[in-house]
Amino acid sequence: MDLGSLTESIVFYLFAAIAVLGALGVVMARSPVRSALSLASVFISLAAMYVLLNAGFLAVAQIMIYAGAVLILFLFVIMVLNPRVDVLGARTGTQTLIAIAFTVALAVLIIATVSSGQIAPATGKFTPEVLADFQHVEIIGALLFSEFLLPFEIASMLLLVAIVGAMTLARREKGAHKNIEG
């Protein structure tokens, strides 16, 4: 193993650790705003891993779409709804134990799968050899508008429903405040 690949591996594992720690911050933070900021660290570290995998377009899309638009939408909804941390339910010991048990079981399953060598190599239409001849943007565009058109449209409809739902909740909250104030 040469120095370049060793450095690349270290940087990759560093960003992977940041992504995992950020994901833990998302689910463990009591404040929704802190949870959203942890999600931003996950998105940015994933973009850095895309750069390491020579997928620059995916890295830019990750930053613009997820860290930009989706995260801003989350923060907008959080700020509009203004949830109080004291109103959110406190965690019980049973919930914590169940969460830890599921986490350990999932970790054991992942480690067992990876260490057993049961993961199949890439096969199908887009093998690594075929991907080396194309630009990533060309492949993504061709796939989005051919094989994955229906999932792409469903995802866009889900985002539209989320925006309409956020606006509906915001109007209800505003109406409730007007009724309380008189």
C-alpha positions as CSV (number, residue, x, y, z in Angstrom):
1,M,0.0,0.0,0.0
2,D,1.5,3.3,-1.1
3,L,1.4,6.6,0.9
4,G,-1.3,8.1,-1.4
5,S,-3.8,5.3,-0.9
6,L,-3.1,5.2,2.8
7,T,-3.7,9.0,3.1
8,E,-6.9,8.6,1.0
9,S,-8.1,5.8,3.3
10,I,-7.4,7.8,6.4
11,V,-9.3,10.8,5.1
12,F,-12.2,8.6,4.0
13,Y,-12.4,7.0,7.4
14,L,-12.2,10.4,9.0
15,F,-15.2,11.7,7.0
16,A,-17.0,8.4,7.6
17,A,-16.5,8.9,11.4
18,I,-17.8,12.5,11.1
19,A,-20.9,11.2,9.3
20,V,-21.6,8.5,11.9
21,L,-21.1,11.0,14.8
22,G,-23.3,13.5,13.0
23,A,-26.0,10.9,12.5
24,L,-25.8,10.1,16.2
25,G,-26.2,13.8,17.0
26,V,-29.3,13.9,14.8
27,V,-31.1,11.2,16.8
28,M,-29.7,12.1,20.2
29,A,-30.0,15.9,20.3
30,R,-32.8,17.2,22.4
31,S,-33.1,20.5,20.4
32,P,-34.5,20.1,16.9
33,V,-32.1,22.9,15.7
34,R,-29.1,21.1,17.0
35,S,-30.4,18.0,15.4
36,A,-30.6,19.8,12.0
37,L,-27.1,21.2,12.4
38,S,-25.8,17.6,13.1
39,L,-27.6,16.6,9.9
40,A,-25.7,19.3,8.1
41,S,-22.4,17.8,9.2
42,V,-23.6,14.4,7.9
43,F,-24.5,15.9,4.5
44,I,-21.1,17.8,4.2
45,S,-19.1,14.7,5.2
46,L,-21.0,12.6,2.6
47,A,-20.2,15.2,0.0
48,A,-16.5,15.0,0.9
49,M,-16.6,11.2,0.6
50,Y,-18.2,11.6,-2.9
51,V,-15.2,13.8,-3.8
52,L,-12.8,11.1,-2.6
53,L,-14.7,8.6,-4.9
54,N,-14.2,11.0,-7.9
55,A,-17.9,11.8,-8.1
56,G,-17.7,15.6,-8.1
57,F,-21.1,16.1,-9.5
58,L,-22.7,14.1,-6.7
59,A,-20.7,16.0,-4.1
60,V,-22.0,19.4,-5.5
61,A,-25.5,18.0,-5.8
62,Q,-25.3,16.7,-2.2
63,I,-24.3,20.2,-0.9
64,M,-26.8,22.1,-3.0
65,I,-29.8,19.9,-2.7
66,Y,-29.5,18.3,0.7
67,A,-27.3,20.7,2.7
68,G,-28.8,23.6,0.9
69,A,-32.4,23.2,0.1
70,V,-33.6,20.3,2.2
71,L,-31.8,21.3,5.3
72,I,-33.1,24.9,4.9
73,L,-36.6,23.5,4.6
74,F,-36.2,21.5,7.8
75,L,-34.9,24.6,9.6
76,F,-37.7,26.7,8.2
77,V,-40.3,24.2,9.5
78,I,-38.6,23.9,12.9
79,M,-38.5,27.7,13.2
80,V,-42.2,28.1,12.1
81,L,-43.5,25.4,14.4
82,N,-41.2,26.5,17.3
83,P,-41.3,23.3,19.3
84,R,-40.4,23.8,23.0
85,V,-37.8,21.3,24.3
86,D,-39.6,20.9,27.6
87,V,-42.8,19.9,25.8
88,L,-41.0,17.1,24.0
89,G,-41.3,13.8,26.0
90,A,-38.5,12.7,28.2
91,R,-36.8,9.5,27.3
92,T,-37.5,6.6,29.6
93,G,-35.0,3.9,30.6
94,T,-36.9,1.3,28.6
95,Q,-36.8,3.3,25.4
96,T,-33.0,3.8,25.8
97,L,-32.4,0.1,26.4
98,I,-34.5,-0.9,23.4
99,A,-32.6,1.6,21.2
100,I,-29.3,0.3,22.4
101,A,-30.4,-3.3,21.8
102,F,-31.5,-2.5,18.2
103,T,-28.2,-0.6,17.6
104,V,-26.0,-3.4,18.8
105,A,-28.0,-6.0,16.8
106,L,-27.7,-3.9,13.7
107,A,-24.0,-3.4,14.2
108,V,-23.4,-7.1,14.7
109,L,-25.4,-7.9,11.6
110,I,-23.4,-5.4,9.5
111,I,-20.1,-6.6,10.9
112,A,-21.0,-10.2,10.3
113,T,-22.1,-9.5,6.7
114,V,-19.0,-7.6,5.8
115,S,-16.6,-10.0,7.5
116,S,-18.2,-13.1,5.9
117,G,-17.5,-11.9,2.4
118,Q,-21.1,-12.5,1.3
119,I,-21.3,-9.1,-0.4
120,A,-21.6,-9.7,-4.2
121,P,-19.5,-7.7,-6.6
122,A,-21.1,-5.2,-8.9
123,T,-22.9,-6.8,-11.8
124,G,-25.5,-5.7,-14.3
125,K,-25.6,-2.9,-16.8
126,F,-23.3,-0.4,-15.0
127,T,-20.2,-2.4,-13.8
128,P,-17.1,-0.5,-12.8
129,E,-15.5,-1.2,-16.2
130,V,-18.5,0.5,-18.0
131,L,-18.5,3.4,-15.5
132,A,-14.9,4.1,-16.3
133,D,-15.8,5.0,-19.9
134,F,-18.6,7.5,-19.0
135,Q,-19.0,10.7,-17.2
136,H,-21.0,10.4,-13.9
137,V,-23.4,13.1,-14.9
138,E,-24.3,11.4,-18.2
139,I,-25.0,8.1,-16.4
140,I,-27.1,9.8,-13.6
141,G,-29.1,11.8,-16.2
142,A,-29.7,8.7,-18.3
143,L,-30.8,6.6,-15.3
144,L,-33.0,9.3,-13.8
145,F,-35.0,9.8,-17.0
146,S,-35.2,6.2,-18.0
147,E,-35.1,3.4,-15.4
148,F,-35.7,5.6,-12.4
149,L,-38.3,8.1,-13.7
150,L,-41.1,6.8,-11.5
151,P,-39.1,6.9,-8.2
152,F,-37.7,10.3,-9.2
153,E,-41.3,11.7,-9.7
154,I,-42.5,10.1,-6.5
155,A,-39.6,11.7,-4.6
156,S,-40.5,15.1,-6.1
157,M,-44.2,14.6,-5.2
158,L,-43.2,13.7,-1.6
159,L,-41.1,16.9,-1.3
160,L,-44.1,18.9,-2.7
161,V,-46.4,17.2,-0.1
162,A,-43.9,18.1,2.7
163,I,-43.8,21.7,1.6
164,V,-47.7,21.9,1.5
165,G,-47.9,20.2,4.9
166,A,-45.4,22.6,6.4
167,M,-47.3,25.6,5.1
168,T,-50.6,24.1,6.4
169,L,-49.1,23.6,9.9
170,A,-47.7,27.1,9.8
171,R,-51.1,28.6,9.0
172,R,-52.8,26.6,11.8
173,E,-50.2,27.7,14.3
174,K,-50.6,31.4,13.2
175,G,-54.4,31.0,13.5
176,A,-54.1,29.5,17.0
177,H,-51.9,32.4,18.2
178,K,-54.5,34.9,16.8
179,N,-57.3,33.1,18.7
180,I,-55.3,33.1,22.0
181,E,-54.3,36.8,21.7
182,G,-57.9,37.8,20.9
